Amino acid sequence: METLSQSSDVLFILLGAIMVLAMHAGFAFLEVGTVRRKNQVNALVKILADFAVSTIAYFFIGYYLAYGIHFFQGAGELAAKNGYELVKFFFLLTFAAAIPAIISGGIAERARFVPQIMATFLLVALVYPLFEGIAWNKRFGLQDSLVQHFAYPFHDFAGSVVVHAVGGWIALGAVLLLGPRRGRYHRDGGMAAHPPSSIPFLALGAWILTVGWFGFNVMSAQTLASVSGLVALNSLMAMAGGTLAALVMGRNDPGFAYNGPLAGLVAVCAGSDIMHPIGALAVGAVAGTLFVFMFTLTQNRWKIDDVLGVWPLHGICGAWGGLAAGLFGQTALGGTGNVSLMSQLIGTVLGIVIALVGGLGVYGLLRWLTGLRLDPEQEFDGADLTIHKISASPEKEAGF
């Protein structure tokens, strides 16, 4: 029978899992508000289906790959276990499921539904847990080697690199393999503008993500005894820094303004437990600036059609967060110390390499086997046939 302390930890991490689960509604509405109106239903169904497939992939394969834990016992044996271990799986699943939710925004408006679901399974079962196990469970000896050479391991408290950079760099590979939306870029060098279809939906998504992020960050402590108010304050400061920087750099554009807090929160995840609040403010401000600059550069100069800017937001700002923990975690900059910039650099680069190679491998394989893009007519309509089948019956549409 669980002690009161264990029961409190179960409730604590369960609430964290529920808050991060709610963030997936934020991913959905952020995408719905950004894509064109004809693609909104596709976006909503895709996020929900991705989460369900992620659950299966992580339960049967991914969690074991990362932590060596499985649930292939009788229900009585599972019930007799410490409920904390069972709820911890739920909490970490919500992180794993963020990977396809991140990718979804980058490949929106031209990716086929079924191949994306297949990619979700492979990524959550194999690619994400590989680096998760290295960073958070000391798999394959990297962390021990970093301690031996640089005194401290790679530090990523809540997933700037493990979740966000990995998701963003996988998305970059998928976006490059898919190519731009039809008509997005012209042969004469011009480009067709696709403004957000609904600023209110975009803002709603950003707000849901922002609120849920305090569960994402604070409850990454995973026990009540380890919870830190510093993480909450640093998350708040980074959010503010990212918002203001994106507002200024984006010249009051609402799309940039509402992605600004997300950029700051992505970047502060790694070092939110070791930075000074002023350092977190600076980290968030740099992230907001990076997002606006890199989003504009990728869309306008490099012609990379990353619809929601998930590579700049998650890939670039997540990598910045990994490095920022090694900088602003130093006592000389007001941090708590016990962190190595060299370890942060090596861990961040490794996460990027695994993500980019994994993303190109998975999406390259699927492009070869099944194809990734919608047919021209389906892309024009805004969804493939799988999504078109989800509609009211003729009788209901007629009001019967």
C-alpha positions, 0 to 999 in steps of 0.5 A: 500500500502506498504511503501518503508521500507516494500518493502525493507524488502520484497526484502531483505527476498526474496533474502534470500529465493532464496539463501537458495533455491539454497542451495538445489542444494548444498545438491543434488550435495554433495550427488551425489558426495558422493554416488556410480555412480549407485545411482546418479539419485536417489539422484538428483530426491529425493532432488527435490521431497522432496522440493516439498512435503515439500512445500505442508506440510509446507503450509497446516500444518507446518507453522500454527503449528509453527506460527499460520498463515494460507493462507486460504483466497481469493487471493484478501485478500492475495494480500492486505496483507503485502507482507512481511508476504507472502515472510517470509513464503517462507524464512522459508519454505526453512529452513523447507525443509532442514530437508529432504535434510539433512536426504537424505544424511544419508539414501542414497543408500538403502531407498525406494523412496515413503516411504521417500516422506511420511516421508518428509511430516510427518516430515515437517508438524508435527515434525520440526514445533513443535520445530520451534514453541517452539524456534522461536515463544515462543510456549508452554511457554518454552522460558518464563520459561527459562527467568524466571529461567535463565534470558535469553531464548534459543538463536538460531539465524539461526538454529544450533539446530532448523534446523541442529541438528533436521535434524541430529538427525532425520536422526540418527533414520532413519539410525538406522532403515534402517540398513547399505548398503548391503555388507558394513560391513562383519561378520569378522569385516571388511568393504567395502570401498565406496569412493566418486564417484565424488570429483568435484560434491562433491566440487561443492555441498559444494561450493553451500552450503557455498555461500548460507549459507551467506543468511541462516545466515545473512538474518535470521535477516529478516529485513534490519534494523536488519541486522548485519555485525557481522553475516557475519564476524562470518560465514566467520571465522567459515567457515575458522576454520572448513575447516582448522581443517577438513583438518588437522584432515582428513589428507588432505582427500578431502571429509573431507576438503569439509565438514569442512566449512559446519561443521563450518557454522552449528555450528556458526548459533546459535550464529553468532550474539553474538560472537566475530569473534575469538570465531567464529573461535574457534567454527568452528575449534571445529566443523571441528574436531568433524566432522572428529572424529565422522564420523570416529567413527560412520563408523568404530567403531560403524558400523553406515552406515550414508553415508554422515555423516549427524549425525556428521555434522548436529546433533553433530555440530548443538548441539555443536553450540547451546552450543557454543552460550552459551559459546562464547556469554558470555562477558567474552569470547568476546561476546555480552552477554544476553545469558544463558548457561543453557538455551542453554543446555535445548533448545539443549537437547529438540531439540535433544529429539523431533528430535530423538523421532520424527524420530524414530516414523515416520520411525518406523511407515513407516517401519511397514506399507510399509517397508523402504528398497529397495529390494535386486535387486533394491539396487543392481541396485541403485534405485527403480522402481519409479526412473527407470521410469525417463529415455529417451524413446527408440527412444531418446536413439537410437538417433531419 
